[in-house]
């Protein structure tokens, strides 16, 4: 076990990756990185602008390049919801840390998202959020080292659940 390995958060938009990520980074004494912000900074455009002007395929290539360029340690990394479509990106993230899937059911997630059209969700035209959830959910499970069900937990409780697993199962020094 290497000290200061990254903790990577994956999951659907609205599950709380950024909120939990900031709190988790503080708890672990790690830096925080949000790959959506990294992409927006590099591209000098919002995610939704990239999707609208370049399309989903181009957006996923941009996302993959951004992920593959990450070379950090002692970070909590909140990823975009579509990262799991790239096996290369997932392998790269996993090589530097532990992947935690934050999960919630689609009804819970829909109640948390109020800006579906402008949020930058990589969803094909005409596809529903629920069918996107059904499509991605198995990819999150497959990619993750462990899953935390967040439906009935506060962000602080999610952080405690993650740190317990990191410490007990993955020997993170906390």
LUMMIKOL-553354 format. One line per 4 residues: number of its first residue (from 1); their letters; for each residue x, y, z of N, C-alpha, C. Coordinates in Angstrom, 2 decimals, padded with zeros to 5 digits. Layout:
LUMMIKOL-553354
NUM> A> X Y Z X Y Z X Y Z | ...
***
This chain:
LUMMIKOL-553354
1> XXXX> 000.85 -001.19 000.00 000.00 000.00 000.00 000.89 001.24 000.00 | 000.75 002.04 -001.02 001.47 003.30 -001.08 000.71 004.34 -000.27 | 001.45 005.15 000.46 000.81 006.24 001.16 000.35 007.29 000.17 | -000.66 008.02 000.55 -001.15 009.17 -000.20 -001.69 008.82 -001.59
5> XXXX> -002.22 007.63 -001.75 -002.87 007.28 -003.01 -004.13 008.13 -003.16 | -004.48 008.43 -004.39 -005.67 009.23 -004.65 -006.93 008.45 -004.30 | -007.98 009.19 -004.05 -009.32 008.63 -003.91 -010.14 009.26 -005.02 | -010.72 008.42 -005.87 -011.46 008.89 -007.04 -012.93 008.60 -006.84
9> XXXX> -013.75 009.62 -007.04 -015.20 009.47 -006.89 -015.85 009.41 -008.26 | -016.64 008.37 -008.49 -017.41 008.24 -009.72 -018.88 008.11 -009.37 | -019.73 008.46 -010.32 -021.16 008.32 -010.11 -021.93 009.28 -010.99 | -023.22 009.15 -010.95 -024.11 009.95 -011.78 -024.08 011.43 -011.38
13> XXXX> -024.39 012.31 -012.33 -024.57 013.72 -011.98 -025.65 013.85 -010.90 | -025.36 014.64 -009.90 -026.32 014.87 -008.82 -026.08 014.01 -007.60 | -025.14 013.05 -007.68 -024.93 012.15 -006.54 -024.11 012.80 -005.43 | -023.41 013.89 -005.73 -022.67 014.60 -004.69 -021.17 014.41 -004.74
17> XXXX> -020.62 014.08 -005.89 -019.17 013.84 -005.98 -018.36 015.07 -005.56 | -018.76 016.24 -006.01 -018.01 017.45 -005.67 -018.20 017.81 -004.20 | -019.42 017.80 -003.73 -019.70 018.14 -002.32 -018.96 017.19 -001.39 | -019.10 015.90 -001.62 -018.44 014.90 -000.79 -016.93 014.99 -000.98
21> XXXX> -016.49 015.21 -002.22 -015.07 015.27 -002.51 -014.34 016.35 -001.74 | -014.93 017.52 -001.66 -014.31 018.63 -000.92 -014.20 018.25 000.56 | -015.26 017.72 001.12 -015.25 017.33 002.54 -014.27 016.18 002.80 | -014.23 015.22 001.89 -013.33 014.08 002.04 -011.87 014.53 001.95
25> XXXX> -011.58 015.42 001.00 -010.22 015.93 000.88 -009.78 016.62 002.17 | -010.67 017.41 002.72 -010.37 018.09 003.99 -010.10 017.07 005.09 | -010.92 016.04 005.17 -010.79 015.01 006.21 -009.47 014.25 006.07 | -009.07 013.96 004.81 -007.86 013.18 004.57 -006.60 014.03 004.55
29> XXXX> -006.76 015.36 004.46 -005.60 016.22 004.29 -005.07 016.16 002.87 | -005.93 015.87 001.92 -005.58 015.77 000.50 -006.00 017.04 -000.22 | -005.49 017.23 -001.41 -005.98 018.28 -002.31 -007.24 017.76 -003.01 | -008.02 018.67 -003.57 -009.25 018.28 -004.27 -009.14 018.68 -005.74
33> XXXX> -009.60 017.79 -006.61 -009.63 018.07 -008.05 -010.99 017.64 -008.60 | -011.59 018.52 -009.39 -012.83 018.21 -010.09 -012.50 018.18 -011.57 | -012.62 017.01 -012.20 -012.21 016.90 -013.60 -013.10 017.71 -014.53 | -014.34 017.96 -014.16 -015.19 018.83 -014.99 -014.61 020.24 -015.04
37> XXXX> -014.12 020.72 -013.91 -013.51 022.05 -013.88 -012.20 022.05 -014.66 | -011.44 020.96 -014.54 -010.21 020.84 -015.32 -010.51 020.94 -016.81 | -011.53 020.25 -017.26 -011.90 020.28 -018.68 -012.32 021.68 -019.09 | -013.16 022.31 -018.30 -013.64 023.66 -018.63 -012.49 024.66 -018.69
41> XXXX> -011.54 024.53 -017.79 -010.38 025.42 -017.77 -009.53 025.22 -019.02 | -009.26 023.98 -019.35 -008.43 023.68 -020.53 -009.10 024.10 -021.83 | -010.39 023.85 -021.91 -011.13 024.13 -023.15 -011.63 025.57 -023.23 | -011.58 026.26 -022.09 -012.08 027.64 -022.01 -013.54 027.75 -022.44
45> XXXX> -014.27 026.70 -022.12 -015.71 026.64 -022.38 -016.35 025.80 -021.30 | -017.63 026.05 -021.08 -018.39 025.22 -020.15 -018.65 023.86 -020.78 | -018.89 022.87 -019.96 -019.14 021.52 -020.47 -020.29 021.51 -021.46 | -021.37 022.20 -021.12 -022.54 022.20 -022.00 -022.20 022.81 -023.36
49> XXXX> -021.35 023.82 -023.38 -020.94 024.42 -024.65 -020.15 023.43 -025.50 | -019.30 022.66 -024.86 -018.53 021.64 -025.59 -019.48 020.61 -026.19 | -020.40 020.13 -025.38 -021.36 019.12 -025.84 -022.22 019.67 -026.96 | -022.74 020.89 -026.78 -023.63 021.48 -027.78 -022.92 021.76 -029.10
53> XXXX> -021.69 022.24 -029.03 -021.02 022.64 -030.29 -020.23 021.51 -030.93 | -019.66 020.60 -030.12 -018.79 019.57 -030.67 -019.41 018.17 -030.68 | -020.43 017.96 -029.86 -021.08 016.65 -029.78 -020.52 015.78 -028.66 | -021.26 014.72 -028.36 -020.89 013.84 -027.26 -019.60 013.07 -027.51
57> XXXX> -019.40 012.61 -028.72 -018.19 011.85 -029.01 -016.95 012.71 -028.80 | -016.99 013.93 -029.30 -015.85 014.84 -029.11 -015.68 015.17 -027.63 | -016.78 015.38 -026.93 -016.69 015.66 -025.50 -016.01 014.51 -024.76 | -016.39 013.29 -025.08 -015.79 012.14 -024.40 -014.30 012.02 -024.70
61> XXXX> -013.88 012.41 -025.91 -012.43 012.41 -026.22 -011.71 013.46 -025.39 | -012.32 014.64 -025.27 -011.74 015.71 -024.44 -011.63 015.25 -022.99 | -012.69 014.61 -022.51 -012.69 014.11 -021.13 -011.61 013.05 -020.94 | -011.50 012.13 -021.87 -010.48 011.09 -021.77 -009.07 011.69 -021.75
65> XXXX> -008.80 012.65 -022.64 -007.48 013.30 -022.66 -007.19 013.98 -021.33 | -008.18 014.65 -020.79 -007.99 015.33 -019.50 -007.67 014.32 -018.40 | -008.39 013.22 -018.36 -008.15 012.20 -017.33 -006.77 011.59 -017.50 | -006.41 011.26 -018.73 -005.11 010.62 -018.97 -003.93 011.53 -018.64
69> XXXX> -004.18 012.83 -018.59 -003.10 013.78 -018.27 -002.92 013.98 -016.77 | -003.81 013.44 -015.97 -003.72 013.61 -014.51 -002.55 012.80 -013.97 | -001.68 013.51 -013.25 -000.54 012.86 -012.61 -000.35 013.53 -011.25 | -001.17 013.12 -010.30 -001.15 013.70 -008.96 -001.16 012.59 -007.93
73> XXXX> -000.84 012.94 -006.70 -001.00 012.02 -005.59 -001.60 012.80 -004.43 | -002.16 012.09 -003.49 -002.79 012.70 -002.32 -003.88 013.68 -002.74 | -004.71 013.25 -003.68 -005.85 014.04 -004.15 -007.14 013.24 -004.02 | -008.22 013.92 -003.76 -009.55 013.38 -003.98 -009.98 013.94 -005.32
77> XXXX> -010.34 013.06 -006.23 -010.67 013.46 -007.60 -012.14 013.15 -007.86 | -012.93 014.19 -008.10 -014.33 014.03 -008.50 -014.36 014.03 -010.02 | -014.87 012.95 -010.59 -014.89 012.82 -012.04 -016.24 013.20 -012.60 | -016.26 013.44 -013.91 -017.52 013.63 -014.60 -018.25 012.30 -014.69
81> XXXX> -019.54 012.35 -014.80 -020.35 011.14 -014.81 -020.07 010.20 -015.96 | -019.54 010.73 -017.06 -019.33 009.89 -018.25 -017.93 009.28 -018.31 | -017.10 009.48 -017.32 -015.73 008.96 -017.34 -015.69 007.45 -017.54 | -016.71 006.75 -017.06 -016.70 005.28 -017.11 -016.88 004.73 -018.52
85> XXXX> -017.15 005.58 -019.49 -017.22 005.11 -020.87 -015.83 004.86 -021.45 | -014.81 005.37 -020.82 -013.44 005.19 -021.31 -012.68 004.22 -020.41 | -012.43 003.02 -020.93 -011.68 002.03 -020.16 -010.27 002.52 -019.88 | -009.66 003.24 -020.85 -008.31 003.78 -020.64 -008.30 004.77 -019.49
89> XXXX> -009.30 005.64 -019.43 -009.36 006.63 -018.36 -009.54 005.95 -017.00 | -010.42 004.96 -016.93 -010.66 004.25 -015.67 -009.39 003.52 -015.23 | -008.71 002.85 -016.15 -007.45 002.17 -015.81 -006.42 003.16 -015.26 | -006.34 004.32 -015.92 -005.38 005.34 -015.47 -005.72 005.82 -014.06
93> XXXX> -006.98 006.10 -013.81 -007.38 006.56 -012.48 -007.10 005.47 -011.43 | -007.44 004.25 -011.77 -007.27 003.13 -010.83 -005.79 002.87 -010.54 | -004.93 003.15 -011.50 -003.50 002.93 -011.28 -002.93 003.87 -010.23 | -003.61 004.98 -009.97 -003.13 005.94 -009.00 -003.94 006.02 -007.73
97> XXXX> -004.95 005.17 -007.59 -005.75 005.30 -006.39 -006.88 004.30 -006.31 | -007.80 004.60 -005.42 -008.95 003.76 -005.14 -010.19 004.47 -005.65 | -011.02 003.72 -006.38 -012.23 004.31 -006.97 -013.43 003.97 -006.10 | -014.12 005.02 -005.69 -015.35 004.90 -004.89 -016.53 005.34 -005.74
101> XXXX> -017.50 004.46 -005.88 -018.73 004.78 -006.60 -019.75 005.31 -005.60 | -020.17 006.55 -005.80 -021.26 007.10 -005.00 -022.54 006.80 -005.75 | -023.46 006.14 -005.09 -024.68 005.68 -005.75 -025.92 006.25 -005.05 | -026.93 006.47 -005.84 -028.26 006.85 -005.35 -029.23 006.42 -006.42
105> XXXX> -030.48 006.17 -006.04 -031.43 005.76 -007.07 -031.80 006.96 -007.95 | -032.33 006.67 -009.12 -032.58 007.72 -010.10 -033.61 008.74 -009.62 | -034.60 008.32 -008.84 -035.58 009.29 -008.32 -034.90 010.30 -007.39 | -034.05 009.81 -006.53 -033.30 010.69 -005.62 -032.44 011.66 -006.42
109> XXXX> -031.73 011.15 -007.41 -030.85 011.99 -008.22 -031.64 013.05 -008.98 | -032.75 012.66 -009.56 -033.57 013.63 -010.31 -034.07 014.74 -009.41 | -034.34 014.42 -008.15 -034.82 015.46 -007.23 -033.71 016.45 -006.88 | -032.45 016.07 -007.08 -031.32 016.93 -006.74 -030.89 017.82 -007.91
113> XXXX> -031.28 017.47 -009.12 -030.80 018.21 -010.30 -031.88 019.17 -010.77 | -031.55 020.46 -010.76 -032.53 021.45 -011.21 -032.11 022.14 -012.51 | -030.96 021.78 -013.04 -030.46 022.44 -014.24 -030.04 021.42 -015.29 | -030.91 020.47 -015.56 -030.60 019.36 -016.46 -030.11 019.83 -017.83
117> XXXX> -030.70 020.89 -018.37 -030.37 021.33 -019.73 -029.07 022.12 -019.82 | -028.59 022.65 -018.71 -027.38 023.48 -018.75 -026.23 022.92 -017.93 | -026.43 021.81 -017.29 -025.45 021.27 -016.35 -024.23 020.65 -017.03 | -024.35 020.30 -018.29 -023.23 019.65 -018.96 -023.26 018.14 -018.81
121> XXXX> -024.45 017.58 -018.75 -024.59 016.13 -018.64 -024.43 015.53 -020.04 | -023.53 014.58 -020.16 -023.26 013.94 -021.45 -024.35 012.90 -021.72 | -025.46 013.39 -022.25 -026.62 012.54 -022.51 -027.07 012.76 -023.96 | -027.24 011.69 -024.71 -027.68 011.85 -026.09 -029.07 012.49 -026.17
125> XXXX> -029.32 013.25 -027.21 -030.65 013.85 -027.38 -031.72 012.76 -027.38 | -032.78 013.01 -026.65 -033.90 012.07 -026.60 -033.77 010.98 -025.54 | -032.59 010.81 -024.96 -032.43 009.79 -023.92 -032.85 010.39 -022.59 | -033.55 009.61 -021.80 -033.98 010.09 -020.48 -032.85 009.90 -019.48
129> XXXX> -032.94 010.67 -018.41 -031.96 010.54 -017.33 -032.02 009.13 -016.74 | -033.22 008.59 -016.60 -033.38 007.26 -016.01 -032.72 006.20 -016.90 | -032.89 006.29 -018.21 -032.24 005.30 -019.08 -030.72 005.50 -019.10 | -030.26 006.75 -018.95 -028.83 007.01 -018.83 -028.29 006.36 -017.56
133> XXXX> -029.03 006.51 -016.47 -028.67 005.86 -015.20 -028.56 004.35 -015.39 | -029.58 003.76 -016.03 -029.58 002.31 -016.25 -028.39 001.87 -017.10 | -027.99 002.69 -018.05 -026.86 002.38 -018.92 -025.53 002.47 -018.17 | -025.39 003.51 -017.36 -024.11 003.75 -016.68 -023.92 002.95 -015.41
137> XXXX> -024.98 002.64 -014.71 -024.87 002.01 -013.39 -023.96 000.78 -013.40 | -024.11 -000.15 -014.33 -023.21 -001.31 -014.33 -021.74 -000.92 -014.58 | -021.51 000.14 -015.34 -020.15 000.59 -015.59 -019.51 001.15 -014.33 | -020.30 001.86 -013.53 -019.79 002.37 -012.25 -019.41 001.21 -011.33
141> XXXX> -020.30 000.23 -011.22 -020.05 -000.93 -010.36 -018.78 -001.65 -010.80 | -018.66 -001.85 -012.10 -017.50 -002.55 -012.66 -016.20 -001.78 -012.42 | -016.24 -000.46 -012.49 -015.05 000.37 -012.36 -014.60 000.55 -010.92 | -015.53 000.51 -010.01 -015.26 000.91 -008.62 -014.64 -000.21 -007.79
145> XXXX> -013.84 000.22 -006.83 -013.33 -000.69 -005.81 -014.37 -000.93 -004.73 | -015.25 000.04 -004.53 -016.36 -000.11 -003.59 -017.42 000.94 -003.89 | -018.63 000.69 -003.38 -019.78 001.57 -003.61 -020.36 002.00 -002.28 | -020.77 003.26 -002.22 -021.47 003.80 -001.07 -022.86 004.26 -001.54
149> XXXX> -023.90 003.72 -000.93 -025.27 004.16 -001.23 -025.51 005.46 -000.46 | -025.81 006.53 -001.18 -025.91 007.86 -000.55 -027.34 008.34 -000.34 | -028.33 007.60 -000.80 -029.72 008.07 -000.75 -030.13 008.72 000.56 | -029.84 008.05 001.65 -030.34 008.50 002.95 -029.25 009.05 003.85
153> XXXX> -028.10 009.39 003.26 -026.99 009.88 004.04 -026.71 011.35 003.77 | -026.25 012.05 004.78 -025.77 013.42 004.59 -024.36 013.34 003.99 | -023.87 014.43 003.41 -022.49 014.40 002.91 -021.48 014.00 003.99 | -021.67 014.46 005.21 -020.76 014.08 006.30 -020.80 012.59 006.59
157> XXXX> -021.98 012.00 006.53 -022.10 010.56 006.75 -021.45 009.78 005.61 | -021.56 010.28 004.40 -020.90 009.64 003.25 -019.38 009.67 003.45 | -018.86 010.81 003.87 -017.42 010.93 004.12 -016.99 009.93 005.19 | -017.75 009.80 006.26 -017.40 008.84 007.32 -017.42 007.41 006.78
161> XXXX> -018.40 007.08 005.97 -018.48 005.74 005.39 -017.27 005.46 004.49 | -016.91 006.44 003.68 -015.75 006.28 002.79 -014.47 006.11 003.61 | -014.27 006.98 004.59 -013.02 006.90 005.37 -012.93 005.59 006.14 | -014.05 005.08 006.62 -014.03 003.78 007.30 -013.57 002.68 006.36
165> XXXX> -014.09 002.67 005.15 -013.69 001.65 004.18 -012.24 001.83 003.77 | -011.82 003.06 003.51 -010.44 003.31 003.12 -009.47 002.83 004.19 | -009.81 003.09 005.43 -008.93 002.73 006.53 -008.93 001.22 006.77 | -010.12 000.63 006.81 -010.23 -000.78 007.19 -009.95 -001.76 006.06
169> XXXX> -010.35 -001.40 004.85 -010.21 -002.34 003.74 -008.99 -002.05 002.86 | -008.60 -000.78 002.77 -007.51 -000.40 001.87 -006.31 000.15 002.62 | -006.34 000.12 003.94 -005.20 000.51 004.80 -004.71 001.93 004.56 | -005.63 002.85 004.23 -005.25 004.26 004.11 -004.93 004.78 005.51
173> XX> -003.86 005.52 005.65 -003.54 006.11 006.97 -004.42 007.34 007.21 | -005.39 007.21 008.06 -006.33 008.32 008.30 -006.23 008.75 009.75
***
